[in-house]
Amino acid sequence: MAQEKLGTAQWVLERQLEWVSNSEVKAGFITTIDIAMLGGLAVAFTACTNRDAVDFVTYP
């Protein structure tokens, strides 16, 4: 009986660790994309001759 409970607890722990590791990989990928997009926005803003942020965002 104790061996069965230990096996079940081990199985649950392995599933939870797998879930956490998968979410960490996805979070790292999403963070990388977000930082790249922020960098692109910074470059576009710096290249803009009109430095007014409101005009930059609402430019047609």
Sequence and secondary structure as in RCSB ss.txt:
>XXXX:A:sequence
MAQEKLGTAQWVLERQLEWVSNSEVKAGFITTIDIAMLGGLAVAFTACTNRDAVDFVTYP
>XXXX:A:secstr
 HHHHHHHHHHHHHHHHHHHHHHHHHHHHHHHHHHHHHHHHHHHHHH S   HHHHHT  
